[in-house]
């Protein structure tokens, strides 16, 4: 039986890695020869969860053809966010909670997408549907993913399914959901020792919008000014990224996880489209976005419409 690699998107967040680990375990219990891998180094937030639950980080890969032809995708579907040789691979299944775009296969596959706050919520349902027991450490990674993606249930993407799954998984993982959740989120806000380039790459995805190639990055913090005080440095790095990777536009969302709002920093073409998307006027390349915390629900759809 050939090996099947299971992975989330590039620049993996806690859900990309937690979902890969949990889905690979579920598939192995169902008789598949699966291995969870990652398309990047875990963030500090994700590493906090891995250490807390004594889980080894998945090995990092950049391509798959040298070891397998078959893969399973979690927490993404868009090819530009996936492994480098994705077009040459056989995708057996996808489990995701994002929009479906830039995706096609030559063969039928299992595809499950639900409008919930976290991919791990869907995988929790799949464990239940298949009557597979979730081990404590796997449950810990799954609940960490839900906490991260929903900002401890504050994100507008959060659903009752996410809350139900998180509470059930917290019981299995033997944690206090609120206490552990706050510690997890704060672990991802240590930004002072990171270069501008690192900040921009912590959680960044590329999106083709209209005829433009748009890079959208998000940074979580407990103090907006800690990041905004580095605006000149960030803008220089964003300009360099645009030039090096042919991005037409670089959008950075700086999110205060305590107040549930964000500051927008934008560099590149089509600034008018960004202003239209959010109903704001950029001043010094910036705008305040009250109540905006979700790239998936409050940023990408608005920009998609503005660029269409």
Residue frames as qw, qx, qy, qz and C-alpha x, y, z in Angstrom:
[[0.000, 0.888, 0.461, 0.000, 0.00, 0.00, 0.00],
 [0.431, 0.440, -0.027, 0.787, 1.52, 3.30, -1.09],
 [0.273, -0.403, -0.450, 0.749, 1.92, 6.10, 1.41],
 [0.048, 0.797, 0.442, 0.408, -0.53, 9.01, 1.38],
 [0.312, -0.008, -0.287, 0.905, 0.68, 12.41, 2.55],
 [0.169, -0.813, -0.552, -0.076, -1.80, 14.59, 4.43],
 [0.397, -0.122, -0.128, 0.901, -1.13, 18.32, 4.73],
 [0.076, 0.860, 0.390, -0.321, -2.60, 21.78, 5.17],
 [0.425, 0.885, 0.081, 0.171, -1.69, 25.00, 3.38],
 [0.575, 0.354, -0.234, 0.700, 1.64, 26.81, 3.09],
 [0.034, -0.391, 0.361, -0.846, 2.61, 28.97, 6.09],
 [0.507, -0.377, -0.763, -0.135, 0.63, 26.56, 8.25],
 [0.357, -0.509, 0.271, -0.735, -1.43, 27.80, 11.18],
 [0.344, -0.215, 0.816, -0.411, -2.64, 25.68, 14.08],
 [0.795, 0.277, 0.310, -0.442, -5.60, 24.31, 12.12],
 [0.647, 0.585, -0.448, -0.198, -3.48, 23.39, 9.09],
 [0.221, 0.416, -0.854, 0.220, -1.18, 21.33, 11.28],
 [0.433, -0.065, 0.715, -0.545, -3.76, 20.10, 13.78],
 [0.796, 0.341, 0.093, -0.491, -6.14, 19.05, 11.01],
 [0.581, 0.508, -0.627, -0.111, -3.35, 17.22, 9.16],
 [0.012, -0.307, 0.881, -0.359, -2.37, 15.32, 12.31],
 [0.541, 0.093, 0.610, -0.571, -5.94, 14.41, 13.25],
 [0.774, 0.429, -0.079, -0.458, -7.12, 13.54, 9.73],
 [0.442, 0.480, -0.758, -0.027, -4.05, 11.38, 9.09],
 [0.195, -0.167, 0.868, -0.426, -4.75, 9.54, 12.36],
 [0.682, 0.253, 0.358, -0.585, -8.41, 9.04, 11.43],
 [0.719, 0.499, -0.351, -0.333, -7.53, 7.71, 7.98],
 [0.210, 0.413, -0.874, 0.148, -4.93, 5.38, 9.46],
 [0.418, 0.000, 0.751, -0.512, -7.58, 4.00, 11.80],
 [0.745, 0.429, 0.183, -0.478, -9.73, 3.44, 8.70],
 [0.890, 0.081, 0.409, 0.186, -6.98, 1.41, 7.05],
 [0.532, 0.825, -0.054, 0.185, -5.07, 3.97, 4.99],
 [0.763, -0.148, -0.065, 0.625, -1.26, 4.34, 5.05],
 [0.104, 0.923, 0.152, 0.339, -1.18, 8.04, 5.87],
 [0.587, -0.221, -0.239, 0.742, 1.41, 10.47, 7.21],
 [0.024, -0.969, -0.230, 0.083, 0.79, 14.03, 8.33],
 [0.598, 0.052, 0.070, 0.797, 3.34, 16.48, 6.95],
 [0.046, -0.857, -0.247, 0.450, 3.60, 20.27, 6.92],
 [0.564, 0.636, 0.214, 0.481, 4.33, 22.86, 4.23],
 [0.115, 0.742, -0.216, 0.624, 6.22, 25.09, 6.65],
 [0.323, 0.085, -0.708, 0.622, 7.49, 25.53, 10.18],
 [0.334, -0.687, -0.645, 0.021, 4.89, 25.63, 12.98],
 [0.051, -0.755, 0.057, -0.651, 4.19, 29.06, 14.44],
 [0.061, 0.274, -0.696, 0.660, 4.88, 29.77, 18.09],
 [0.659, -0.110, 0.212, -0.713, 1.19, 29.32, 18.81],
 [0.899, 0.140, -0.332, -0.248, 1.14, 25.92, 17.11],
 [0.516, 0.325, -0.698, 0.375, 4.38, 24.89, 18.79],
 [0.312, -0.304, 0.529, -0.729, 2.83, 25.77, 22.15],
 [0.858, -0.014, 0.062, -0.509, 0.03, 23.29, 21.44],
 [0.808, 0.306, -0.502, 0.034, 2.44, 20.62, 20.17],
 [0.242, 0.368, -0.700, 0.561, 4.58, 20.95, 23.30],
 [0.510, -0.251, 0.384, -0.728, 1.60, 21.06, 25.67],
 [0.910, 0.045, 0.133, -0.389, 0.16, 17.83, 24.30],
 [0.491, -0.448, 0.721, 0.195, 3.54, 16.17, 23.65],
 [0.788, 0.519, 0.332, -0.025, 2.97, 15.80, 19.92],
 [0.526, -0.227, 0.431, 0.698, 5.87, 15.73, 17.44],
 [0.326, 0.668, -0.092, -0.662, 5.67, 18.38, 14.75],
 [0.859, 0.421, 0.291, 0.028, 5.06, 16.89, 11.30],
 [0.564, -0.210, 0.387, 0.699, 8.11, 16.81, 9.07],
 [0.261, 0.750, -0.009, -0.607, 8.31, 19.67, 6.59],
 [0.602, 0.196, 0.643, 0.431, 8.10, 18.94, 2.87],
 [0.138, 0.539, -0.156, -0.816, 8.15, 21.15, -0.20],
 [0.559, 0.275, -0.539, -0.566, 7.17, 18.52, -2.78],
 [0.772, -0.139, 0.494, -0.375, 5.63, 15.07, -2.77],
 [0.831, 0.444, -0.221, -0.251, 6.36, 13.32, -6.07],
 [0.291, 0.564, -0.756, 0.163, 9.71, 12.01, -4.87],
 [0.122, -0.156, 0.897, -0.395, 7.90, 9.80, -2.35],
 [0.329, 0.397, 0.819, -0.252, 4.24, 9.42, -3.32],
 [0.004, 0.252, 0.568, 0.783, 1.62, 10.19, -5.93],
 [0.365, -0.620, -0.637, -0.278, -1.35, 10.34, -3.57],
 [0.141, 0.094, -0.412, 0.895, -2.24, 13.13, -1.16],
 [0.221, -0.725, -0.652, -0.036, -5.08, 14.39, 1.01],
 [0.153, 0.404, -0.073, 0.899, -5.63, 18.11, 1.61],
 [0.331, -0.678, -0.608, 0.246, -6.95, 19.72, 4.77],
 [0.210, -0.769, -0.206, 0.567, -7.72, 23.37, 5.55],
 [0.094, 0.593, -0.339, -0.724, -7.22, 24.49, 1.95],
 [0.754, 0.387, 0.529, 0.048, -8.05, 23.67, -1.64],
 [0.392, 0.904, -0.091, -0.140, -6.61, 26.49, -3.76],
 [0.916, 0.216, -0.045, 0.336, -3.59, 25.21, -5.67],
 [0.328, 0.717, -0.251, 0.561, -1.46, 28.34, -5.15],
 [0.468, -0.673, 0.357, -0.449, -1.69, 27.72, -1.38],
 [0.977, -0.147, 0.119, -0.101, -0.72, 24.05, -1.64],
 [0.713, -0.362, 0.459, 0.387, 2.37, 21.93, -2.23],
 [0.028, 0.607, -0.428, -0.669, 4.58, 22.91, -5.17],
 [0.098, 0.145, -0.862, -0.476, 3.79, 19.85, -7.33],
 [0.475, 0.227, 0.618, -0.584, 0.07, 19.66, -6.51],
 [0.638, 0.476, -0.153, -0.586, -0.97, 19.59, -10.19],
 [0.465, 0.391, -0.779, -0.153, 1.00, 16.39, -10.73],
 [0.099, -0.108, 0.897, -0.416, -0.49, 14.54, -7.75],
 [0.409, -0.386, -0.739, -0.372, -3.64, 12.50, -7.24],
 [0.249, -0.253, 0.418, -0.836, -5.82, 14.21, -4.65],
 [0.260, -0.221, -0.940, -0.016, -7.81, 11.55, -2.83],
 [0.278, -0.745, -0.605, 0.045, -9.75, 13.83, -0.52],
 [0.127, 0.396, -0.131, 0.900, -10.20, 17.39, 0.70],
 [0.368, -0.693, -0.594, 0.177, -11.60, 18.52, 4.05],
 [0.287, 0.160, -0.001, 0.944, -11.89, 22.30, 4.24],
 [0.048, -0.740, -0.579, 0.339, -13.88, 25.31, 5.46],
 [0.104, -0.475, 0.189, 0.853, -12.74, 27.93, 2.95],
 [0.595, 0.599, -0.041, -0.534, -14.07, 29.11, -0.39],
 [0.785, 0.090, 0.550, 0.272, -13.53, 26.73, -3.31],
 [0.360, 0.893, -0.119, -0.243, -11.38, 28.31, -6.01],
 [0.286, 0.714, -0.631, -0.101, -8.62, 27.41, -8.48],
 [0.463, -0.249, 0.833, -0.173, -9.25, 23.72, -7.85],
 [0.826, 0.300, -0.178, -0.443, -9.82, 20.86, -10.25],
 [0.480, -0.342, 0.807, 0.047, -8.97, 17.17, -10.50],
 [0.394, 0.268, -0.702, -0.529, -8.97, 14.59, -13.25],
 [0.401, -0.152, -0.903, -0.014, -10.52, 11.91, -11.06],
 [0.555, -0.664, -0.303, -0.400, -13.41, 11.74, -8.61],
 [0.333, 0.221, -0.642, 0.654, -12.49, 12.37, -4.98],
 [0.385, -0.657, -0.616, 0.202, -13.94, 12.72, -1.52],
 [0.156, 0.363, -0.051, 0.917, -14.61, 16.42, -0.92],
 [0.367, -0.692, -0.609, 0.127, -16.09, 17.77, 2.29],
 [0.183, 0.242, -0.107, 0.947, -16.48, 21.48, 2.85],
 [0.288, -0.716, -0.634, 0.052, -18.63, 23.04, 5.55],
 [0.074, 0.723, -0.011, 0.686, -19.18, 26.71, 6.50],
 [0.709, -0.647, -0.239, 0.147, -17.78, 26.35, 10.00],
 [0.141, -0.962, 0.235, 0.004, -15.00, 28.20, 11.80],
 [0.244, -0.635, 0.731, 0.062, -12.40, 25.46, 11.66],
 [0.634, 0.283, -0.663, -0.280, -11.48, 22.38, 9.64],
 [0.136, 0.158, -0.909, 0.360, -10.87, 20.43, 12.84],
 [0.533, 0.102, 0.424, -0.725, -14.56, 20.84, 13.67],
 [0.776, 0.314, -0.300, -0.458, -15.42, 18.90, 10.52],
 [0.475, 0.318, -0.813, 0.110, -12.85, 16.23, 11.34],
 [0.255, -0.115, 0.732, -0.621, -14.35, 15.91, 14.83],
 [0.748, 0.205, 0.128, -0.618, -17.67, 15.08, 13.15],
 [0.704, 0.389, -0.558, -0.206, -15.93, 12.49, 10.98],
 [0.098, 0.265, -0.881, 0.380, -14.46, 10.77, 14.04],
 [0.496, 0.068, 0.561, -0.659, -17.97, 10.56, 15.51],
 [0.754, 0.351, -0.154, -0.534, -19.51, 9.34, 12.25],
 [0.667, 0.360, -0.652, -0.025, -16.95, 6.54, 12.03],
 [0.835, -0.529, -0.047, -0.144, -17.10, 5.68, 15.76],
 [0.715, 0.293, -0.351, 0.529, -13.35, 6.23, 16.12],
 [0.559, -0.747, -0.222, 0.285, -12.07, 7.17, 19.59],
 [0.313, 0.845, -0.163, 0.402, -10.04, 10.38, 19.69],
 [0.723, -0.157, -0.393, 0.546, -6.83, 10.07, 21.78],
 [0.323, -0.824, -0.237, 0.401, -6.11, 12.82, 24.31],
 [0.367, -0.428, 0.287, 0.775, -3.19, 14.33, 22.39],
 [0.171, 0.317, 0.660, 0.659, -5.09, 14.36, 19.09],
 [0.155, -0.815, -0.556, -0.046, -8.08, 15.97, 20.82],
 [0.385, -0.690, -0.067, 0.609, -5.70, 18.57, 22.23],
 [0.275, -0.130, 0.463, 0.832, -4.44, 19.54, 18.78],
 [0.018, 0.532, 0.706, 0.467, -7.98, 19.68, 17.42],
 [0.242, -0.853, -0.434, 0.163, -9.34, 21.91, 20.18],
 [0.383, -0.511, 0.137, 0.758, -6.25, 24.13, 19.83],
 [0.212, 0.175, 0.600, 0.752, -7.09, 24.54, 16.15],
 [0.112, -0.733, -0.624, -0.248, -10.67, 25.54, 16.92],
 [0.369, -0.767, -0.212, 0.480, -9.53, 28.03, 19.55],
 [0.367, -0.299, 0.334, 0.815, -7.05, 29.52, 17.10],
 [0.127, 0.307, 0.651, 0.683, -9.35, 29.78, 14.09],
 [0.224, -0.753, -0.556, -0.271, -12.30, 31.18, 16.05],
 [0.120, 0.475, -0.339, 0.803, -10.20, 33.38, 18.37],
 [0.053, -0.145, -0.831, 0.534, -11.78, 31.55, 21.30],
 [0.112, 0.601, 0.791, 0.006, -15.25, 31.88, 19.74],
 [0.006, -0.673, -0.149, 0.725, -14.98, 35.66, 19.09],
 [0.066, -0.184, 0.610, 0.768, -14.64, 35.39, 15.32],
 [0.616, 0.287, 0.072, -0.730, -17.75, 35.83, 13.15],
 [0.528, 0.275, -0.742, -0.307, -16.80, 32.56, 11.46],
 [0.076, -0.109, 0.908, -0.398, -17.54, 30.67, 14.69],
 [0.612, -0.206, -0.470, -0.602, -20.63, 28.44, 14.66],
 [0.756, -0.403, 0.283, -0.432, -22.45, 26.34, 17.23],
 [0.968, 0.159, -0.180, 0.066, -20.76, 23.31, 15.68],
 [0.459, 0.540, -0.461, 0.534, -17.37, 24.80, 16.57],
 [0.360, -0.540, 0.423, -0.633, -18.41, 25.52, 20.15],
 [0.934, -0.171, 0.093, -0.300, -19.87, 22.03, 20.59],
 [0.879, 0.300, -0.284, 0.239, -16.78, 20.35, 19.14],
 [0.227, 0.607, -0.472, 0.597, -14.40, 22.48, 21.20],
 [0.572, -0.483, 0.371, -0.549, -16.16, 21.68, 24.46],
 [0.992, -0.030, 0.018, -0.124, -16.24, 17.96, 23.71],
 [0.752, 0.433, -0.318, 0.382, -12.58, 17.94, 22.68],
 [0.063, -0.665, 0.447, -0.595, -11.57, 19.97, 25.74],
 [0.817, -0.374, 0.256, -0.356, -13.11, 17.28, 27.93],
 [0.972, 0.170, -0.079, 0.143, -11.14, 14.58, 26.13],
 [0.536, 0.562, -0.303, 0.553, -7.96, 16.68, 26.28],
 [0.623, -0.555, -0.431, 0.344, -8.52, 17.39, 29.98],
 [0.318, 0.120, -0.057, 0.939, -8.07, 21.15, 29.73],
 [0.070, 0.702, 0.439, -0.556, -9.89, 24.25, 30.95],
 [0.522, 0.599, 0.464, 0.391, -11.07, 25.65, 27.64],
 [0.044, 0.985, 0.085, 0.144, -10.91, 29.35, 28.51],
 [0.504, -0.771, 0.322, 0.219, -7.68, 29.23, 30.51],
 [0.680, -0.077, 0.560, 0.467, -5.80, 27.11, 28.00],
 [0.474, 0.711, 0.430, 0.291, -7.30, 29.04, 25.11],
 [0.043, -0.998, 0.054, 0.011, -6.04, 32.40, 26.32],
 [0.557, -0.589, 0.489, 0.322, -2.58, 30.97, 26.94],
 [0.678, 0.241, 0.574, 0.392, -2.52, 29.48, 23.44],
 [0.340, 0.867, 0.281, 0.232, -3.56, 32.71, 21.72],
 [0.232, -0.945, 0.205, 0.106, -1.07, 34.79, 23.71],
 [0.720, -0.290, 0.494, 0.390, 1.71, 32.38, 22.71],
 [0.590, 0.456, 0.478, 0.464, 1.20, 33.53, 19.14],
 [0.083, 0.969, 0.175, 0.152, 1.53, 37.25, 19.86],
 [0.581, -0.622, 0.218, 0.477, 5.23, 37.39, 20.74],
 [0.627, 0.726, 0.203, 0.197, 6.29, 39.61, 17.84],
 [0.154, -0.955, 0.197, 0.157, 9.07, 41.85, 19.17],
 [0.491, -0.502, 0.627, 0.338, 11.93, 39.51, 18.21],
 [0.671, 0.374, 0.604, 0.213, 10.70, 38.89, 14.65],
 [0.194, -0.185, 0.379, 0.886, 11.89, 40.66, 11.51],
 [0.482, 0.396, 0.036, -0.780, 9.40, 42.42, 9.27],
 [0.452, 0.274, -0.733, -0.428, 9.88, 39.67, 6.69],
 [0.138, -0.069, -0.964, 0.217, 9.02, 37.03, 9.28],
 [0.291, 0.331, 0.508, -0.740, 5.93, 38.92, 10.44],
 [0.515, 0.393, -0.243, -0.722, 4.65, 39.14, 6.88],
 [0.499, 0.225, -0.794, -0.263, 5.12, 35.41, 6.35],
 [0.240, -0.116, 0.820, -0.506, 3.64, 34.12, 9.62],
 [0.410, 0.439, 0.770, -0.213, 0.15, 33.72, 8.20],
 [0.225, 0.543, -0.264, -0.765, 0.00, 34.77, 4.57],
 [0.595, 0.319, 0.731, 0.098, -1.93, 33.49, 1.56],
 [0.008, -0.229, 0.453, 0.862, -2.06, 34.48, -2.09],
 [0.452, 0.540, 0.654, -0.277, -5.33, 35.09, -3.91],
 [0.181, 0.153, 0.543, 0.806, -5.98, 35.79, -7.60],
 [0.158, 0.662, 0.531, -0.505, -8.57, 38.59, -7.49],
 [0.474, 0.824, 0.022, -0.308, -9.78, 39.76, -10.85],
 [0.785, 0.535, -0.176, 0.258, -6.61, 40.08, -12.91],
 [0.048, -0.796, 0.461, -0.390, -4.48, 40.88, -9.85],
 [0.744, -0.044, -0.610, 0.269, -2.25, 38.69, -7.69],
 [0.336, -0.743, 0.140, -0.562, -2.99, 39.72, -4.11],
 [0.526, 0.045, -0.730, 0.433, -1.06, 38.66, -1.02],
 [0.499, -0.670, -0.066, -0.546, -3.03, 38.86, 2.23],
 [0.492, 0.106, -0.713, 0.489, -1.17, 38.42, 5.52],
 [0.538, -0.720, -0.181, -0.398, -2.50, 38.56, 9.06],
 [0.384, 0.238, -0.645, 0.617, -0.71, 39.18, 12.34],
 [0.567, -0.681, -0.434, -0.161, -2.33, 38.73, 15.75],
 [0.319, 0.299, -0.436, 0.786, -1.29, 40.95, 18.63],
 [0.343, -0.677, -0.599, 0.256, -2.47, 42.27, 21.99],
 [0.174, -0.747, -0.040, 0.640, -1.12, 45.75, 21.16],
 [0.624, 0.718, 0.273, 0.143, -1.65, 47.26, 17.70],
 [0.051, 0.969, -0.241, -0.022, 0.98, 49.93, 18.28],
 [0.644, -0.459, 0.566, 0.233, 3.65, 47.29, 18.86],
 [0.658, 0.284, 0.582, 0.384, 3.29, 46.40, 15.18],
 [0.316, 0.892, 0.280, 0.163, 2.32, 49.80, 13.78],
 [0.308, -0.875, 0.253, 0.276, 5.43, 51.42, 15.27],
 [0.510, -0.272, 0.667, 0.471, 7.33, 49.36, 12.68],
 [0.605, 0.679, 0.321, -0.262, 5.31, 50.65, 9.73],
 [0.270, 0.813, -0.426, -0.292, 8.28, 51.92, 7.70],
 [0.223, -0.387, 0.890, 0.090, 10.08, 48.60, 8.11],
 [0.566, 0.296, 0.752, -0.165, 6.93, 46.65, 7.19],
 [0.534, 0.770, 0.092, -0.337, 6.21, 48.78, 4.14],
 [0.126, 0.699, -0.651, -0.269, 9.75, 48.28, 2.83],
 [0.325, -0.142, 0.935, 0.005, 9.42, 44.53, 3.28],
 [0.584, 0.516, 0.557, -0.288, 5.98, 44.52, 1.58],
 [0.413, 0.800, -0.234, -0.366, 7.39, 46.42, -1.40],
 [0.036, -0.516, 0.839, 0.169, 10.23, 43.91, -1.65],
 [0.476, 0.132, 0.858, -0.142, 7.77, 40.99, -1.48],
 [0.579, 0.679, 0.246, -0.379, 5.65, 42.52, -4.23],
 [0.318, 0.759, -0.485, -0.297, 8.66, 42.89, -6.50],
 [0.148, -0.395, 0.906, 0.041, 10.18, 39.47, -5.75],
 [0.319, 0.181, 0.924, -0.104, 6.94, 37.49, -6.13],
 [0.078, -0.194, -0.573, -0.792, 5.01, 39.58, -8.68],
 [0.056, -0.613, -0.721, 0.318, 2.28, 40.51, -6.21],
 [0.100, 0.614, 0.322, 0.714, 0.21, 43.42, -7.45],
 [0.392, -0.676, 0.053, -0.622, -1.00, 44.21, -3.97],
 [0.462, -0.015, -0.775, 0.430, 0.07, 43.32, -0.42],
 [0.495, -0.619, -0.123, -0.597, -2.55, 43.60, 2.31],
 [0.356, 0.076, -0.776, 0.515, -1.53, 43.22, 5.96],
 [0.562, -0.627, -0.295, -0.452, -4.25, 42.79, 8.59],
 [0.235, 0.252, -0.680, 0.647, -3.00, 43.56, 12.11],
 [0.596, -0.490, -0.485, -0.412, -5.56, 42.11, 14.52],
 [0.169, -0.395, 0.604, -0.671, -5.96, 42.86, 18.21],
 [0.461, -0.169, -0.862, -0.124, -7.22, 39.55, 19.63],
 [0.139, -0.300, -0.690, 0.644, -8.38, 41.18, 22.87],
 [0.238, 0.415, 0.180, -0.860, -10.44, 44.01, 21.35],
 [0.529, 0.401, 0.739, 0.116, -11.50, 42.11, 18.19],
 [0.383, 0.893, 0.068, -0.226, -10.59, 44.82, 15.69],
 [0.791, 0.066, 0.295, 0.532, -7.87, 45.33, 13.10],
 [0.038, 0.809, -0.208, -0.548, -5.67, 47.89, 11.40],
 [0.819, 0.481, 0.276, 0.151, -5.13, 47.59, 7.66],
 [0.211, -0.704, 0.416, 0.536, -1.76, 48.30, 6.02],
 [0.771, 0.519, 0.368, 0.021, -1.72, 48.24, 2.22],
 [0.166, -0.633, 0.481, 0.584, 1.07, 48.52, -0.36],
 [0.384, 0.075, 0.808, 0.441, 0.76, 48.18, -4.14],
 [0.138, -0.125, -0.509, -0.840, -1.69, 48.74, -6.99],
 [0.410, -0.445, -0.663, -0.441, -5.48, 49.10, -6.87],
 [0.112, -0.061, -0.608, 0.784, -5.64, 50.93, -3.55],
 [0.437, -0.044, -0.066, -0.896, -9.04, 52.26, -4.64],
 [0.683, -0.127, -0.649, -0.309, -10.38, 48.69, -4.73],
 [0.424, -0.129, -0.737, 0.510, -9.29, 48.17, -1.12],
 [0.124, 0.052, 0.292, -0.947, -11.03, 51.38, -0.06],
 [0.589, -0.060, -0.365, -0.719, -14.16, 50.29, -1.90],
 [0.591, -0.090, -0.802, -0.002, -14.09, 46.83, -0.31],
 [0.415, -0.317, -0.673, 0.524, -14.11, 48.14, 3.25],
 [0.095, -0.875, -0.386, -0.278, -15.77, 51.53, 2.81],
 [0.541, -0.695, -0.036, 0.472, -12.73, 53.35, 4.17],
 [0.398, 0.888, -0.169, 0.160, -10.21, 55.98, 3.07],
 [0.859, -0.112, -0.146, 0.477, -6.60, 54.91, 3.45],
 [0.051, -0.972, 0.174, -0.153, -4.44, 57.48, 5.18],
 [0.125, -0.699, 0.703, -0.048, -0.71, 56.89, 5.19],
 [0.468, 0.208, -0.829, -0.223, -1.52, 53.47, 3.66],
 [0.087, -0.085, -0.897, 0.424, -3.58, 52.55, 6.73],
 [0.504, -0.350, -0.234, -0.754, -7.19, 52.23, 7.82],
 [0.261, -0.141, 0.788, -0.540, -8.91, 51.06, 11.00],
 [0.528, -0.127, -0.684, -0.487, -11.36, 48.18, 10.62],
 [0.434, -0.272, 0.533, -0.674, -13.66, 47.96, 13.61],
 [0.811, 0.004, 0.412, -0.415, -14.84, 44.44, 14.43],
 [0.788, 0.495, -0.337, -0.142, -12.81, 42.82, 11.65],
 [0.506, -0.566, 0.650, -0.046, -10.87, 39.74, 12.74],
 [0.782, 0.108, 0.612, 0.051, -11.48, 37.10, 10.06],
 [0.012, -0.421, 0.596, 0.684, -9.57, 37.09, 6.79],
 [0.134, 0.171, 0.941, 0.261, -11.81, 34.28, 5.49],
 [0.048, 0.676, 0.735, -0.020, -15.14, 35.99, 6.14],
 [0.066, -0.906, -0.246, 0.336, -14.45, 39.71, 6.57],
 [0.162, -0.681, 0.403, 0.590, -11.57, 40.38, 4.16],
 [0.261, -0.091, 0.818, 0.505, -11.32, 37.97, 1.22],
 [0.266, 0.605, 0.744, 0.096, -15.02, 38.05, 0.18],
 [0.052, 0.900, 0.186, -0.391, -15.09, 41.87, 0.32],
 [0.145, -0.601, 0.518, 0.591, -11.93, 42.17, -1.75],
 [0.348, 0.150, 0.860, 0.342, -13.15, 39.53, -4.20],
 [0.249, 0.777, 0.574, -0.065, -16.30, 41.54, -4.85],
 [0.028, -0.879, 0.078, 0.470, -14.38, 44.81, -5.18],
 [0.197, -0.470, 0.676, 0.532, -11.99, 43.28, -7.74],
 [0.467, 0.314, 0.816, 0.131, -14.67, 41.46, -9.71]]
